Amino acid sequence: MPYIFSPMNEESARIILSWRYDVSLDFYNPNPSDIEETVEDFLNPENSYYSIFNNRNELVAYFCFGADALVKGGNYDVEALDVGFGLNPNLSRRGITFRIINAVYDFAKSHFSTALFRVTVAEFNQQAIRLYKKAGFKQVEKFQREQDGMYFLVLTLENE
């Protein structure tokens, strides 16, 4: 299934911020008091947020490139294109996540000249980590975020 990528707009940002993940992934649910600030972040061109639609024009995921994909406390000294990613929680475990990940990296390869892609993932999100590794990413770091003690993994993929 082909996917349509579109720069983030306010309607998509608000839809994404209404998504609610189940208990195992509720870490990704936005804090209601931060909604307006997060909408602004999604719409800031410096953060390079994109919406992903399927061929039925349904918003299925989103991603960003750059600093907004980083997690405070990680070592990002090696030059890479950082990618953040989120999937509609109603679609998880339906087999499309891997296809969307690959579509995002195909998009990135065609728009950026970089030797290395990088993602930072919460360690508890084993489903995402498995999918990134299946896509060819390799773990290069594990760190603990100071503010809450949560562990994160940094994974990289060489641009072929």
MISE-512790 format. One record per residue (C-alpha): residue in three letters; z, y, x; residue number from 1. Coordinates in steps of 0.1 Angstrom, whole numbers, plus 5000, padded with zeros to 4 digits. Layout:
<lumvexs>
LUMVEX   residu     up   north   east   num
LUMVEX      ALA      Z       Y      X   NUM
...
</lumvexs>
This chain:
<lumvexs>
LUMVEX   residu     up   north   east   num
LUMVEX      MET   5000    5000   5000     1
LUMVEX      PRO   4990    5034   5015     2
LUMVEX      TYR   5017    5061   5016     3
LUMVEX      ILE   5012    5098   5011     4
LUMVEX      PHE   5031    5121   5034     5
LUMVEX      SER   5039    5156   5023     6
LUMVEX      PRO   5060    5184   5039     7
LUMVEX      MET   5093    5185   5021     8
LUMVEX      ASN   5096    5208   4991     9
LUMVEX      GLU   5126    5218   4970    10
LUMVEX      GLU   5119    5194   4942    11
LUMVEX      SER   5117    5164   4965    12
LUMVEX      ALA   5148    5176   4984    13
LUMVEX      ARG   5168    5177   4952    14
LUMVEX      ILE   5156    5143   4941    15
LUMVEX      ILE   5166    5128   4974    16
LUMVEX      LEU   5200    5144   4973    17
LUMVEX      SER   5205    5128   4938    18
LUMVEX      TRP   5200    5093   4952    19
LUMVEX      ARG   5232    5072   4953    20
LUMVEX      TYR   5236    5043   4977    21
LUMVEX      ASP   5259    5013   4968    22
LUMVEX      VAL   5292    5009   4984    23
LUMVEX      SER   5279    4992   5016    24
LUMVEX      LEU   5257    5023   5023    25
LUMVEX      ASP   5276    5051   5005    26
LUMVEX      PHE   5281    5068   5039    27
LUMVEX      TYR   5245    5082   5032    28
LUMVEX      ASN   5255    5098   4999    29
LUMVEX      PRO   5256    5135   5003    30
LUMVEX      ASN   5288    5155   4997    31
LUMVEX      PRO   5283    5174   4965    32
LUMVEX      SER   5297    5206   4981    33
LUMVEX      ASP   5270    5204   5008    34
LUMVEX      ILE   5240    5201   4985    35
LUMVEX      GLU   5227    5237   4987    36
LUMVEX      GLU   5231    5237   5025    37
LUMVEX      THR   5213    5204   5028    38
LUMVEX      VAL   5184    5216   5006    39
LUMVEX      GLU   5180    5245   5031    40
LUMVEX      ASP   5181    5221   5060    41
LUMVEX      PHE   5154    5199   5044    42
LUMVEX      LEU   5132    5230   5037    43
LUMVEX      ASN   5137    5245   5072    44
LUMVEX      PRO   5103    5240   5090    45
LUMVEX      GLU   5121    5236   5123    46
LUMVEX      ASN   5136    5203   5110    47
LUMVEX      SER   5102    5188   5101    48
LUMVEX      TYR   5112    5170   5070    49
LUMVEX      TYR   5085    5150   5050    50
LUMVEX      SER   5085    5132   5017    51
LUMVEX      ILE   5068    5099   5014    52
LUMVEX      PHE   5051    5089   4981    53
LUMVEX      ASN   5036    5057   4970    54
LUMVEX      ASN   5002    5055   4954    55
LUMVEX      ARG   5018    5060   4920    56
LUMVEX      ASN   5032    5094   4932    57
LUMVEX      GLU   5068    5081   4933    58
LUMVEX      LEU   5091    5095   4960    59
LUMVEX      VAL   5100    5064   4980    60
LUMVEX      ALA   5114    5078   5012    61
LUMVEX      TYR   5117    5107   5036    62
LUMVEX      PHE   5119    5114   5073    63
LUMVEX      CYS   5123    5141   5098    64
LUMVEX      PHE   5115    5148   5134    65
LUMVEX      GLY   5136    5165   5160    66
LUMVEX      ALA   5171    5178   5163    67
LUMVEX      ASP   5181    5170   5127    68
LUMVEX      ALA   5177    5133   5135    69
LUMVEX      LEU   5204    5135   5162    70
LUMVEX      VAL   5241    5125   5158    71
LUMVEX      LYS   5267    5145   5177    72
LUMVEX      GLY   5281    5125   5206    73
LUMVEX      GLY   5249    5106   5216    74
LUMVEX      ASN   5232    5109   5250    75
LUMVEX      TYR   5198    5124   5243    76
LUMVEX      ASP   5190    5134   5279    77
LUMVEX      VAL   5158    5112   5280    78
LUMVEX      GLU   5129    5130   5265    79
LUMVEX      ALA   5118    5114   5232    80
LUMVEX      LEU   5107    5123   5197    81
LUMVEX      ASP   5138    5117   5175    82
LUMVEX      VAL   5131    5104   5140    83
LUMVEX      GLY   5155    5104   5110    84
LUMVEX      PHE   5146    5083   5080    85
LUMVEX      GLY   5159    5076   5045    86
LUMVEX      LEU   5148    5052   5017    87
LUMVEX      ASN   5152    5055   4980    88
LUMVEX      PRO   5182    5032   4974    89
LUMVEX      ASN   5165    5016   4944    90
LUMVEX      LEU   5139    5002   4968    91
LUMVEX      SER   5161    4987   4995    92
LUMVEX      ARG   5159    4950   5000    93
LUMVEX      ARG   5124    4949   4983    94
LUMVEX      GLY   5105    4944   5015    95
LUMVEX      ILE   5089    4978   5017    96
LUMVEX      THR   5112    4994   5043    97
LUMVEX      PHE   5094    4977   5072    98
LUMVEX      ARG   5060    4989   5060    99
LUMVEX      ILE   5073    5024   5055   100
LUMVEX      ILE   5089    5025   5090   101
LUMVEX      ASN   5055    5014   5105   102
LUMVEX      ALA   5037    5040   5084   103
LUMVEX      VAL   5060    5068   5096   104
LUMVEX      TYR   5054    5058   5133   105
LUMVEX      ASP   5017    5057   5127   106
LUMVEX      PHE   5020    5092   5113   107
LUMVEX      ALA   5041    5103   5143   108
LUMVEX      LYS   5017    5088   5168   109
LUMVEX      SER   4988    5107   5152   110
LUMVEX      HIS   5007    5141   5151   111
LUMVEX      PHE   5027    5141   5183   112
LUMVEX      SER   5020    5134   5219   113
LUMVEX      THR   5051    5115   5231   114
LUMVEX      ALA   5059    5085   5252   115
LUMVEX      LEU   5090    5075   5234   116
LUMVEX      PHE   5103    5075   5198   117
LUMVEX      ARG   5141    5074   5192   118
LUMVEX      VAL   5163    5066   5162   119
LUMVEX      THR   5201    5068   5159   120
LUMVEX      VAL   5216    5044   5133   121
LUMVEX      ALA   5251    5039   5121   122
LUMVEX      GLU   5263    5005   5136   123
LUMVEX      PHE   5274    4992   5102   124
LUMVEX      ASN   5238    4995   5089   125
LUMVEX      GLN   5227    4961   5102   126
LUMVEX      GLN   5198    4959   5078   127
LUMVEX      ALA   5182    4991   5092   128
LUMVEX      ILE   5189    4979   5128   129
LUMVEX      ARG   5172    4946   5122   130
LUMVEX      LEU   5142    4963   5108   131
LUMVEX      TYR   5139    4988   5137   132
LUMVEX      LYS   5142    4959   5161   133
LUMVEX      LYS   5116    4940   5142   134
LUMVEX      ALA   5093    4971   5146   135
LUMVEX      GLY   5099    4969   5184   136
LUMVEX      PHE   5128    4993   5190   137
LUMVEX      LYS   5153    4984   5217   138
LUMVEX      GLN   5189    4995   5218   139
LUMVEX      VAL   5196    5018   5247   140
LUMVEX      GLU   5231    5032   5238   141
LUMVEX      LYS   5261    5027   5216   142
LUMVEX      PHE   5285    5056   5211   143
LUMVEX      GLN   5315    5066   5190   144
LUMVEX      ARG   5313    5099   5170   145
LUMVEX      GLU   5344    5119   5178   146
LUMVEX      GLN   5349    5135   5144   147
LUMVEX      ASP   5354    5102   5125   148
LUMVEX      GLY   5353    5074   5150   149
LUMVEX      MET   5321    5059   5136   150
LUMVEX      TYR   5299    5039   5160   151
LUMVEX      PHE   5262    5046   5163   152
LUMVEX      LEU   5233    5029   5181   153
LUMVEX      VAL   5205    5047   5197   154
LUMVEX      LEU   5172    5027   5198   155
LUMVEX      THR   5139    5036   5214   156
LUMVEX      LEU   5103    5025   5210   157
LUMVEX      GLU   5076    5032   5236   158
LUMVEX      ASN   5045    5048   5222   159
LUMVEX      GLU   5016    5025   5230   160
</lumvexs>
